[in-house]
Amino acid sequence: MISVFSVLLFASNKTAPSKQELSDRNPKKLNMADKDWKEKLTPEQYRILRKAGTERAFGEVYNEFKKQGAGKYLCAGCDTELFSSNEKFDSRCGWPSFFDPSKAQNVKTSVDYLLGYPRTEVLCAVCDGHLGHVFTGEGFNTPTDKRYCINGTVLKFVPGDSNDSKPNSKNKDSLTK
């Protein structure tokens, strides 16, 4: 008996996704007790990731971010890849900025009203950690016209060679020229 799935695959001339491809699309959730988060994270990381805090603008973390070259950015809570230097740009807002996640399935958004008006919160899809906010339509010279404004304290930078993460040549505001 031929399934509808088989017919659709045959008609589209594509093969079924591998287990790895399916796993990459749907990252496993990480659930930890609050006391375990407090042990794993620094007090500042805990305040931001677990309590939706924000770090000070233009701080030391931001200055370090501006100096980082090619590489990728992982969640400090669960080591999940979120962004890379390919999507990094200098929005001059005082926090690390990216125009898109490097692994879209690892980032999710939710509307929050913490300041009395709607903002789009950015969260790690694996550990539900608060990362920052995403803003659209600000007119930056980026391919998506989005600014993922992310707390640098909750990112782990992993340097990579220039073949792994090449700056986006379309982005004149790139920090990694």
DANOR-V562179 format. One record per helix or strand of 3 or more residues. SS is the DSSP state (h for helix, s for strand). FROM is the first residue (numbers start at 1). TO is the last residue. If there is no record, write none. Layout:
<<SS | FROM | TO> <SS | FROM | TO>>
//
This chain:
<<h | 4 | 12> <h | 19 | 25> <h | 34 | 40> <h | 43 | 49> <h | 60 | 67> <s | 71 | 75> <s | 81 | 84> <h | 85 | 87> <s | 96 | 98> <h | 104 | 106> <s | 107 | 112> <s | 119 | 124> <s | 130 | 136> <s | 146 | 150> <h | 152 | 154> <s | 155 | 159>>
//
